[in-house]
Amino acid sequence: MTRAENMSKGYQGGMRLAEVYIPIQTYGETFDLKNALMYGTIFPELYRPYRPVHRNPQ
Amino acid sequence: MHDYRSMVELLKEIQALEFGVYELALFLDTHPGDRRALEDHNRLVSRLNQLRKAFEDRYGPLRLDSESPYPYRYINDPWPWEIQY
């Protein structure tokens, strides 16, 4: 079976399945523990709170 | 009242330490060879044990698997959900 045939298996809508690349985390700075508890992580690089962007209504 | 405030402050420090230990444990799951992370983890663990002991000596057992003076003190209040942080 060719690679193309393989790739067409297992999904609909002609889209390929995802291939994930995750760079390994390295140990660096950490938050002060009291803040970390509030932020939900001790790692600054993982702190990404969801902040809704207020688009002005068209 | 003063004692209640200092109890809560100590408890908050214990909670922050517990969270830190847990986060480092998760990191070490994927980085068992990271010496600095392990050193920090062990440093936090020993500080945590120290604070837990200090807390329990003064305010009684924190957890089910904590020793208790007589009579059994684990059931005393405040219960965790009654604590005003």
Backbone of each chain as nested JSON, in Angstrom:
{
  "chains": [
    {"id": "A", "residues": [
      {"number": 1, "name": "MET", "atoms": {"N": [0.861, -1.183, 0.0], "CA": [0.0, 0.0, 0.0], "C": [0.906, 1.245, 0.0]}},
      {"number": 2, "name": "THR", "atoms": {"N": [0.503, 2.242, -0.789], "CA": [1.379, 3.43, -0.836], "C": [1.091, 4.323, 0.372]}},
      {"number": 3, "name": "ARG", "atoms": {"N": [1.984, 5.212, 0.597], "CA": [1.827, 6.13, 1.739], "C": [0.519, 6.921, 1.597]}},
      {"number": 4, "name": "ALA", "atoms": {"N": [0.227, 7.328, 0.34], "CA": [-0.989, 8.131, 0.128], "C": [-2.207, 7.32, 0.562]}},
      {"number": 5, "name": "GLU", "atoms": {"N": [-2.205, 6.004, 0.162], "CA": [-3.378, 5.188, 0.54], "C": [-3.455, 5.098, 2.064]}},
      {"number": 6, "name": "ASN", "atoms": {"N": [-2.286, 4.933, 2.678], "CA": [-2.316, 4.85, 4.147], "C": [-2.939, 6.112, 4.734]}},
      {"number": 7, "name": "MET", "atoms": {"N": [-2.496, 7.258, 4.164], "CA": [-2.901, 8.529, 4.767], "C": [-4.396, 8.777, 4.592]}},
      {"number": 8, "name": "SER", "atoms": {"N": [-4.999, 8.087, 3.597], "CA": [-6.428, 8.407, 3.385], "C": [-7.299, 7.616, 4.354]}},
      {"number": 9, "name": "LYS", "atoms": {"N": [-6.705, 6.696, 5.09], "CA": [-7.53, 5.843, 5.971], "C": [-7.882, 6.601, 7.25]}},
      {"number": 10, "name": "GLY", "atoms": {"N": [-8.999, 6.25, 7.857], "CA": [-9.25, 6.619, 9.246], "C": [-9.801, 8.015, 9.45]}},
      {"number": 11, "name": "TYR", "atoms": {"N": [-10.142, 8.734, 8.392], "CA": [-10.766, 10.039, 8.708], "C": [-11.626, 10.462, 7.528]}},
      {"number": 12, "name": "GLN", "atoms": {"N": [-12.546, 11.37, 7.778], "CA": [-13.441, 11.843, 6.708], "C": [-13.026, 13.271, 6.348]}},
      {"number": 13, "name": "GLY", "atoms": {"N": [-13.664, 13.793, 5.29], "CA": [-13.496, 15.206, 4.96], "C": [-12.113, 15.53, 4.424]}},
      {"number": 14, "name": "GLY", "atoms": {"N": [-11.349, 14.491, 4.062], "CA": [-10.119, 14.756, 3.322], "C": [-9.057, 15.457, 4.14]}},
      {"number": 15, "name": "MET", "atoms": {"N": [-9.246, 15.552, 5.469], "CA": [-8.211, 16.238, 6.282], "C": [-7.306, 15.182, 6.914]}},
      {"number": 16, "name": "ARG", "atoms": {"N": [-6.014, 15.458, 7.007], "CA": [-5.102, 14.478, 7.594], "C": [-5.233, 14.486, 9.097]}},
      {"number": 17, "name": "LEU", "atoms": {"N": [-4.886, 13.384, 9.757], "CA": [-4.881, 13.388, 11.226], "C": [-3.73, 14.286, 11.683]}},
      {"number": 18, "name": "ALA", "atoms": {"N": [-3.824, 14.774, 12.902], "CA": [-2.809, 15.721, 13.372], "C": [-1.51, 14.989, 13.666]}},
      {"number": 19, "name": "GLU", "atoms": {"N": [-0.403, 15.675, 13.478], "CA": [0.893, 15.161, 13.949], "C": [1.388, 16.193, 14.95]}},
      {"number": 20, "name": "VAL", "atoms": {"N": [1.716, 15.749, 16.175], "CA": [2.016, 16.726, 17.222], "C": [3.512, 16.78, 17.454]}},
      {"number": 21, "name": "TYR", "atoms": {"N": [4.029, 18.016, 17.617], "CA": [5.447, 18.161, 17.981], "C": [5.489, 18.97, 19.272]}},
      {"number": 22, "name": "ILE", "atoms": {"N": [5.946, 18.336, 20.366], "CA": [5.963, 19.051, 21.653], "C": [7.399, 19.216, 22.108]}},
      {"number": 23, "name": "PRO", "atoms": {"N": [7.93, 20.461, 22.125], "CA": [9.306, 20.625, 22.617], "C": [9.369, 20.28, 24.106]}},
      {"number": 24, "name": "ILE", "atoms": {"N": [10.474, 19.656, 24.519], "CA": [10.585, 19.235, 25.916], "C": [10.782, 20.475, 26.794]}},
      {"number": 25, "name": "GLN", "atoms": {"N": [10.122, 20.499, 27.931], "CA": [10.249, 21.64, 28.86], "C": [11.584, 21.532, 29.584]}},
      {"number": 26, "name": "THR", "atoms": {"N": [12.25, 22.679, 29.789], "CA": [13.481, 22.628, 30.593], "C": [13.217, 23.354, 31.903]}},
      {"number": 27, "name": "TYR", "atoms": {"N": [13.948, 22.976, 32.936], "CA": [13.691, 23.504, 34.271], "C": [14.351, 24.865, 34.431]}},
      {"number": 28, "name": "GLY", "atoms": {"N": [13.544, 25.869, 34.69], "CA": [14.141, 27.205, 34.88], "C": [13.538, 27.849, 36.099]}},
      {"number": 29, "name": "GLU", "atoms": {"N": [13.124, 29.112, 35.933], "CA": [12.531, 29.854, 37.045], "C": [11.2, 29.234, 37.455]}},
      {"number": 30, "name": "THR", "atoms": {"N": [10.819, 29.448, 38.72], "CA": [9.463, 29.062, 39.12], "C": [8.851, 30.226, 39.883]}},
      {"number": 31, "name": "PHE", "atoms": {"N": [7.522, 30.273, 39.888], "CA": [6.825, 31.331, 40.612], "C": [7.019, 31.142, 42.116]}},
      {"number": 32, "name": "ASP", "atoms": {"N": [6.87, 32.211, 42.848], "CA": [6.78, 32.128, 44.311], "C": [5.553, 31.259, 44.615]}},
      {"number": 33, "name": "LEU", "atoms": {"N": [5.661, 30.379, 45.617], "CA": [4.65, 29.337, 45.799], "C": [3.255, 29.879, 46.075]}},
      {"number": 34, "name": "LYS", "atoms": {"N": [3.174, 30.98, 46.821], "CA": [1.838, 31.501, 47.138], "C": [1.175, 31.989, 45.853]}},
      {"number": 35, "name": "ASN", "atoms": {"N": [1.954, 32.654, 44.992], "CA": [1.384, 33.082, 43.705], "C": [1.066, 31.876, 42.844]}},
      {"number": 36, "name": "ALA", "atoms": {"N": [1.986, 30.9, 42.865], "CA": [1.807, 29.724, 42.007], "C": [0.459, 29.061, 42.309]}},
      {"number": 37, "name": "LEU", "atoms": {"N": [0.109, 29.023, 43.591], "CA": [-1.16, 28.383, 43.964], "C": [-2.325, 29.127, 43.321]}},
      {"number": 38, "name": "MET", "atoms": {"N": [-2.222, 30.459, 43.242], "CA": [-3.303, 31.245, 42.642], "C": [-3.281, 31.131, 41.128]}},
      {"number": 39, "name": "TYR", "atoms": {"N": [-2.051, 31.057, 40.544], "CA": [-1.949, 30.974, 39.091], "C": [-2.301, 29.59, 38.58]}},
      {"number": 40, "name": "GLY", "atoms": {"N": [-2.104, 28.581, 39.429], "CA": [-2.413, 27.21, 39.005], "C": [-1.224, 26.513, 38.388]}},
      {"number": 41, "name": "THR", "atoms": {"N": [-0.033, 27.151, 38.487], "CA": [1.181, 26.475, 38.02], "C": [2.383, 27.144, 38.663]}},
      {"number": 42, "name": "ILE", "atoms": {"N": [3.474, 26.395, 38.818], "CA": [4.681, 27.044, 39.332], "C": [5.573, 27.475, 38.177]}},
      {"number": 43, "name": "PHE", "atoms": {"N": [5.184, 27.114, 36.941], "CA": [6.037, 27.378, 35.785], "C": [5.534, 28.576, 34.979]}},
      {"number": 44, "name": "PRO", "atoms": {"N": [6.29, 29.696, 34.967], "CA": [5.859, 30.87, 34.194], "C": [5.568, 30.519, 32.732]}},
      {"number": 45, "name": "GLU", "atoms": {"N": [6.357, 29.556, 32.204], "CA": [6.168, 29.267, 30.776], "C": [4.834, 28.556, 30.509]}},
      {"number": 46, "name": "LEU", "atoms": {"N": [4.188, 28.059, 31.57], "CA": [2.904, 27.366, 31.354], "C": [1.72, 28.233, 31.764]}},
      {"number": 47, "name": "TYR", "atoms": {"N": [2.003, 29.436, 32.248], "CA": [0.908, 30.295, 32.738], "C": [0.315, 31.063, 31.566]}},
      {"number": 48, "name": "ARG", "atoms": {"N": [-0.842, 30.647, 31.11], "CA": [-1.503, 31.344, 29.995], "C": [-2.982, 31.468, 30.3]}},
      {"number": 49, "name": "PRO", "atoms": {"N": [-3.363, 32.41, 31.167], "CA": [-4.79, 32.51, 31.508], "C": [-5.592, 32.93, 30.28]}},
      {"number": 50, "name": "TYR", "atoms": {"N": [-6.798, 32.436, 30.205], "CA": [-7.645, 32.805, 29.059], "C": [-8.183, 34.209, 29.304]}},
      {"number": 51, "name": "ARG", "atoms": {"N": [-7.85, 35.133, 28.417], "CA": [-8.383, 36.498, 28.583], "C": [-9.217, 36.819, 27.348]}},
      {"number": 52, "name": "PRO", "atoms": {"N": [-10.568, 36.857, 27.493], "CA": [-11.4, 37.12, 26.309], "C": [-11.062, 38.49, 25.726]}},
      {"number": 53, "name": "VAL", "atoms": {"N": [-10.932, 38.558, 24.411], "CA": [-10.652, 39.838, 23.74], "C": [-11.992, 40.465, 23.397]}},
      {"number": 54, "name": "HIS", "atoms": {"N": [-12.227, 41.727, 23.869], "CA": [-13.553, 42.328, 23.622], "C": [-13.541, 42.938, 22.237]}},
      {"number": 55, "name": "ARG", "atoms": {"N": [-14.034, 42.185, 21.215], "CA": [-14.134, 42.784, 19.874], "C": [-15.32, 43.734, 19.871]}},
      {"number": 56, "name": "ASN", "atoms": {"N": [-15.122, 44.897, 19.243], "CA": [-16.276, 45.795, 19.202], "C": [-17.31, 45.218, 18.228]}},
      {"number": 57, "name": "PRO", "atoms": {"N": [-18.574, 45.187, 18.664], "CA": [-19.612, 44.547, 17.837], "C": [-19.742, 45.271, 16.509]}},
      {"number": 58, "name": "GLN", "atoms": {"N": [-19.722, 44.459, 15.376], "CA": [-19.871, 45.17, 14.082], "C": [-21.301, 45.678, 13.94]}}
    ]},
    {"id": "B", "residues": [
      {"number": 1, "name": "MET", "atoms": {"N": [-8.765, 35.231, 68.719], "CA": [-8.949, 35.525, 67.316], "C": [-7.578, 35.538, 66.615]}},
      {"number": 2, "name": "HIS", "atoms": {"N": [-6.607, 36.078, 67.35], "CA": [-5.277, 36.167, 66.727], "C": [-4.812, 34.781, 66.33]}},
      {"number": 3, "name": "ASP", "atoms": {"N": [-5.082, 33.81, 67.236], "CA": [-4.569, 32.478, 66.981], "C": [-5.207, 31.89, 65.723]}},
      {"number": 4, "name": "TYR", "atoms": {"N": [-6.509, 32.223, 65.513], "CA": [-7.202, 31.703, 64.329], "C": [-6.527, 32.23, 63.068]}},
      {"number": 5, "name": "ARG", "atoms": {"N": [-6.184, 33.505, 63.057], "CA": [-5.559, 34.088, 61.875], "C": [-4.216, 33.423, 61.621]}},
      {"number": 6, "name": "SER", "atoms": {"N": [-3.454, 33.197, 62.716], "CA": [-2.125, 32.61, 62.469], "C": [-2.273, 31.161, 62.025]}},
      {"number": 7, "name": "MET", "atoms": {"N": [-3.326, 30.477, 62.515], "CA": [-3.575, 29.104, 62.06], "C": [-3.849, 29.102, 60.56]}},
      {"number": 8, "name": "VAL", "atoms": {"N": [-4.673, 30.013, 60.094], "CA": [-5.046, 30.064, 58.678], "C": [-3.83, 30.422, 57.834]}},
      {"number": 9, "name": "GLU", "atoms": {"N": [-3.003, 31.342, 58.332], "CA": [-1.817, 31.71, 57.547], "C": [-0.882, 30.519, 57.396]}},
      {"number": 10, "name": "LEU", "atoms": {"N": [-0.702, 29.781, 58.487], "CA": [0.166, 28.604, 58.421], "C": [-0.432, 27.568, 57.469]}},
      {"number": 11, "name": "LEU", "atoms": {"N": [-1.746, 27.428, 57.52], "CA": [-2.422, 26.453, 56.647], "C": [-2.237, 26.837, 55.179]}},
      {"number": 12, "name": "LYS", "atoms": {"N": [-2.326, 28.138, 54.893], "CA": [-2.172, 28.598, 53.508], "C": [-0.759, 28.316, 53.016]}},
      {"number": 13, "name": "GLU", "atoms": {"N": [0.224, 28.48, 53.934], "CA": [1.607, 28.201, 53.534], "C": [1.776, 26.713, 53.239]}},
      {"number": 14, "name": "ILE", "atoms": {"N": [1.144, 25.872, 54.059], "CA": [1.202, 24.42, 53.834], "C": [0.563, 24.072, 52.498]}},
      {"number": 15, "name": "GLN", "atoms": {"N": [-0.562, 24.711, 52.192], "CA": [-1.257, 24.411, 50.934], "C": [-0.404, 24.817, 49.735]}},
      {"number": 16, "name": "ALA", "atoms": {"N": [0.251, 25.973, 49.855], "CA": [1.093, 26.436, 48.742], "C": [2.262, 25.473, 48.545]}},
      {"number": 17, "name": "LEU", "atoms": {"N": [2.823, 25.004, 49.655], "CA": [3.935, 24.058, 49.575], "C": [3.479, 22.741, 48.967]}},
      {"number": 18, "name": "GLU", "atoms": {"N": [2.316, 22.265, 49.387], "CA": [1.799, 21.003, 48.845], "C": [1.634, 21.123, 47.338]}},
      {"number": 19, "name": "PHE", "atoms": {"N": [1.137, 22.269, 46.905], "CA": [0.938, 22.477, 45.462], "C": [2.277, 22.47, 44.742]}},
      {"number": 20, "name": "GLY", "atoms": {"N": [3.269, 23.137, 45.342], "CA": [4.6, 23.185, 44.737], "C": [5.198, 21.794, 44.608]}},
      {"number": 21, "name": "VAL", "atoms": {"N": [5.049, 20.979, 45.657], "CA": [5.579, 19.611, 45.63], "C": [4.897, 18.825, 44.521]}},
      {"number": 22, "name": "TYR", "atoms": {"N": [3.598, 19.007, 44.399], "CA": [2.842, 18.266, 43.393], "C": [3.286, 18.66, 41.982]}},
      {"number": 23, "name": "GLU", "atoms": {"N": [3.461, 19.971, 41.748], "CA": [3.896, 20.442, 40.439], "C": [5.272, 19.888, 40.092]}},
      {"number": 24, "name": "LEU", "atoms": {"N": [6.167, 19.893, 41.062], "CA": [7.523, 19.385, 40.789], "C": [7.492, 17.888, 40.555]}},
      {"number": 25, "name": "ALA", "atoms": {"N": [6.609, 17.192, 41.263], "CA": [6.503, 15.749, 41.042], "C": [6.051, 15.488, 39.603]}},
      {"number": 26, "name": "LEU", "atoms": {"N": [5.095, 16.291, 39.133], "CA": [4.622, 16.117, 37.75], "C": [5.765, 16.386, 36.77]}},
      {"number": 27, "name": "PHE", "atoms": {"N": [6.572, 17.414, 37.052], "CA": [7.702, 17.714, 36.17], "C": [8.694, 16.56, 36.187]}},
      {"number": 28, "name": "LEU", "atoms": {"N": [8.955, 16.033, 37.381], "CA": [9.948, 14.956, 37.514], "C": [9.479, 13.667, 36.846]}},
      {"number": 29, "name": "ASP", "atoms": {"N": [8.145, 13.512, 36.718], "CA": [7.624, 12.336, 35.989], "C": [8.285, 12.234, 34.611]}},
      {"number": 30, "name": "THR", "atoms": {"N": [8.443, 13.403, 33.976], "CA": [8.998, 13.393, 32.604], "C": [10.46, 13.821, 32.593]}},
      {"number": 31, "name": "HIS", "atoms": {"N": [10.979, 14.243, 33.722], "CA": [12.374, 14.682, 33.757], "C": [13.082, 14.085, 34.972]}},
      {"number": 32, "name": "PRO", "atoms": {"N": [13.102, 12.743, 35.104], "CA": [13.651, 12.152, 36.332], "C": [15.131, 12.463, 36.538]}},
      {"number": 33, "name": "GLY", "atoms": {"N": [15.806, 12.847, 35.478], "CA": [17.233, 13.115, 35.589], "C": [17.567, 14.558, 35.886]}},
      {"number": 34, "name": "ASP", "atoms": {"N": [16.517, 15.39, 36.091], "CA": [16.807, 16.812, 36.304], "C": [17.194, 17.029, 37.763]}},
      {"number": 35, "name": "ARG", "atoms": {"N": [18.481, 17.206, 37.996], "CA": [18.977, 17.258, 39.372], "C": [18.422, 18.466, 40.128]}},
      {"number": 36, "name": "ARG", "atoms": {"N": [18.398, 19.621, 39.437], "CA": [17.964, 20.836, 40.156], "C": [16.496, 20.727, 40.566]}},
      {"number": 37, "name": "ALA", "atoms": {"N": [15.687, 20.19, 39.646], "CA": [14.264, 20.042, 39.978], "C": [14.103, 19.097, 41.161]}},
      {"number": 38, "name": "LEU", "atoms": {"N": [14.912, 18.033, 41.181], "CA": [14.795, 17.075, 42.276], "C": [15.259, 17.694, 43.596]}},
      {"number": 39, "name": "GLU", "atoms": {"N": [16.307, 18.495, 43.521], "CA": [16.78, 19.157, 44.742], "C": [15.698, 20.093, 45.284]}},
      {"number": 40, "name": "ASP", "atoms": {"N": [15.063, 20.843, 44.375], "CA": [13.994, 21.745, 44.812], "C": [12.837, 20.937, 45.388]}},
      {"number": 41, "name": "HIS", "atoms": {"N": [12.521, 19.836, 44.735], "CA": [11.413, 18.994, 45.207], "C": [11.694, 18.529, 46.634]}},
      {"number": 42, "name": "ASN", "atoms": {"N": [12.898, 17.994, 46.856], "CA": [13.214, 17.474, 48.189], "C": [13.272, 18.58, 49.227]}},
      {"number": 43, "name": "ARG", "atoms": {"N": [13.724, 19.771, 48.794], "CA": [13.777, 20.904, 49.727], "C": [12.351, 21.269, 50.161]}},
      {"number": 44, "name": "LEU", "atoms": {"N": [11.435, 21.303, 49.191], "CA": [10.044, 21.641, 49.524], "C": [9.418, 20.569, 50.41]}},
      {"number": 45, "name": "VAL", "atoms": {"N": [9.726, 19.305, 50.121], "CA": [9.134, 18.214, 50.905], "C": [9.563, 18.328, 52.361]}},
      {"number": 46, "name": "SER", "atoms": {"N": [10.853, 18.612, 52.586], "CA": [11.292, 18.65, 53.994], "C": [10.68, 19.86, 54.693]}},
      {"number": 47, "name": "ARG", "atoms": {"N": [10.543, 20.996, 53.943], "CA": [9.924, 22.183, 54.558], "C": [8.462, 21.892, 54.88]}},
      {"number": 48, "name": "LEU", "atoms": {"N": [7.814, 21.163, 53.945], "CA": [6.393, 20.832, 54.136], "C": [6.211, 19.96, 55.376]}},
      {"number": 49, "name": "ASN", "atoms": {"N": [7.069, 18.956, 55.522], "CA": [6.94, 18.078, 56.701], "C": [7.148, 18.869, 57.982]}},
      {"number": 50, "name": "GLN", "atoms": {"N": [8.068, 19.824, 57.921], "CA": [8.374, 20.665, 59.077], "C": [7.134, 21.488, 59.467]}},
      {"number": 51, "name": "LEU", "atoms": {"N": [6.529, 22.123, 58.461], "CA": [5.368, 22.98, 58.732], "C": [4.176, 22.151, 59.185]}},
      {"number": 52, "name": "ARG", "atoms": {"N": [4.031, 20.955, 58.586], "CA": [2.892, 20.112, 59.003], "C": [3.041, 19.744, 60.475]}},
      {"number": 53, "name": "LYS", "atoms": {"N": [4.273, 19.406, 60.839], "CA": [4.485, 19.009, 62.243], "C": [4.19, 20.193, 63.157]}},
      {"number": 54, "name": "ALA", "atoms": {"N": [4.694, 21.383, 62.772], "CA": [4.464, 22.571, 63.596], "C": [2.967, 22.814, 63.721]}},
      {"number": 55, "name": "PHE", "atoms": {"N": [2.255, 22.67, 62.603], "CA": [0.8, 22.9, 62.623], "C": [0.118, 21.905, 63.55]}},
      {"number": 56, "name": "GLU", "atoms": {"N": [0.484, 20.644, 63.398], "CA": [-0.216, 19.613, 64.158], "C": [0.114, 19.691, 65.643]}},
      {"number": 57, "name": "ASP", "atoms": {"N": [1.358, 20.079, 65.949], "CA": [1.704, 20.211, 67.369], "C": [0.823, 21.271, 68.024]}},
      {"number": 58, "name": "ARG", "atoms": {"N": [0.438, 22.292, 67.223], "CA": [-0.273, 23.409, 67.828], "C": [-1.792, 23.313, 67.644]}},
      {"number": 59, "name": "TYR", "atoms": {"N": [-2.2, 22.795, 66.466], "CA": [-3.632, 22.857, 66.17], "C": [-4.288, 21.488, 66.034]}},
      {"number": 60, "name": "GLY", "atoms": {"N": [-3.494, 20.452, 66.184], "CA": [-4.089, 19.122, 66.12], "C": [-3.909, 18.489, 64.757]}},
      {"number": 61, "name": "PRO", "atoms": {"N": [-4.385, 17.25, 64.586], "CA": [-4.153, 16.496, 63.355], "C": [-4.734, 17.189, 62.134]}},
      {"number": 62, "name": "LEU", "atoms": {"N": [-3.934, 17.188, 61.072], "CA": [-4.358, 17.809, 59.814], "C": [-5.097, 16.794, 58.948]}},
      {"number": 63, "name": "ARG", "atoms": {"N": [-4.591, 15.566, 58.993], "CA": [-5.12, 14.573, 58.06], "C": [-5.531, 13.332, 58.827]}},
      {"number": 64, "name": "LEU", "atoms": {"N": [-6.263, 12.476, 58.117], "CA": [-6.736, 11.24, 58.729], "C": [-5.56, 10.407, 59.232]}},
      {"number": 65, "name": "ASP", "atoms": {"N": [-4.433, 10.486, 58.488], "CA": [-3.296, 9.67, 58.896], "C": [-2.327, 10.467, 59.761]}},
      {"number": 66, "name": "SER", "atoms": {"N": [-2.861, 11.464, 60.464], "CA": [-2.032, 12.204, 61.426], "C": [-2.283, 11.638, 62.812]}},
      {"number": 67, "name": "GLU", "atoms": {"N": [-1.239, 11.66, 63.623], "CA": [-1.451, 11.22, 65.015], "C": [-2.346, 12.213, 65.733]}},
      {"number": 68, "name": "SER", "atoms": {"N": [-3.045, 11.738, 66.773], "CA": [-3.916, 12.663, 67.51], "C": [-3.669, 12.527, 69.004]}},
      {"number": 69, "name": "PRO", "atoms": {"N": [-3.686, 13.679, 69.715], "CA": [-3.655, 13.604, 71.18], "C": [-4.996, 13.054, 71.685]}},
      {"number": 70, "name": "TYR", "atoms": {"N": [-5.04, 12.794, 72.99], "CA": [-6.291, 12.288, 73.573], "C": [-7.124, 13.471, 74.072]}},
      {"number": 71, "name": "PRO", "atoms": {"N": [-8.436, 13.5, 73.983], "CA": [-9.206, 12.561, 73.14], "C": [-9.033, 12.892, 71.66]}},
      {"number": 72, "name": "TYR", "atoms": {"N": [-9.552, 12.009, 70.825], "CA": [-9.377, 12.093, 69.373], "C": [-9.743, 13.485, 68.882]}},
      {"number": 73, "name": "ARG", "atoms": {"N": [-8.785, 14.152, 68.269], "CA": [-8.992, 15.572, 67.982], "C": [-9.327, 15.861, 66.524]}},
      {"number": 74, "name": "TYR", "atoms": {"N": [-9.219, 14.811, 65.711], "CA": [-9.418, 15.044, 64.271], "C": [-10.828, 15.598, 64.007]}},
      {"number": 75, "name": "ILE", "atoms": {"N": [-11.772, 15.208, 64.908], "CA": [-13.175, 15.586, 64.654], "C": [-13.482, 16.989, 65.152]}},
      {"number": 76, "name": "ASN", "atoms": {"N": [-12.468, 17.646, 65.807], "CA": [-12.757, 19.008, 66.274], "C": [-12.924, 19.946, 65.101]}},
      {"number": 77, "name": "ASP", "atoms": {"N": [-13.641, 21.047, 65.382], "CA": [-13.697, 22.034, 64.298], "C": [-12.459, 22.897, 64.386]}},
      {"number": 78, "name": "PRO", "atoms": {"N": [-12.152, 23.78, 63.415], "CA": [-13.007, 23.988, 62.261], "C": [-12.825, 22.888, 61.227]}},
      {"number": 79, "name": "TRP", "atoms": {"N": [-13.91, 22.51, 60.596], "CA": [-13.797, 21.589, 59.47], "C": [-13.305, 22.394, 58.274]}},
      {"number": 80, "name": "PRO", "atoms": {"N": [-12.676, 21.727, 57.307], "CA": [-12.036, 22.45, 56.203], "C": [-12.96, 23.456, 55.522]}},
      {"number": 81, "name": "TRP", "atoms": {"N": [-14.246, 23.093, 55.381], "CA": [-15.133, 24.017, 54.656], "C": [-15.602, 25.166, 55.533]}},
      {"number": 82, "name": "GLU", "atoms": {"N": [-15.263, 25.086, 56.836], "CA": [-15.691, 26.174, 57.718], "C": [-14.612, 27.247, 57.847]}},
      {"number": 83, "name": "ILE", "atoms": {"N": [-13.434, 26.952, 57.302], "CA": [-12.307, 27.871, 57.511], "C": [-12.485, 29.117, 56.658]}},
      {"number": 84, "name": "GLN", "atoms": {"N": [-12.35, 30.257, 57.283], "CA": [-12.426, 31.518, 56.534], "C": [-11.004, 31.883, 56.126]}},
      {"number": 85, "name": "TYR", "atoms": {"N": [-10.75, 31.791, 54.82], "CA": [-9.357, 32.064, 54.395], "C": [-9.066, 33.555, 54.259]}}
    ]}
  ]
}
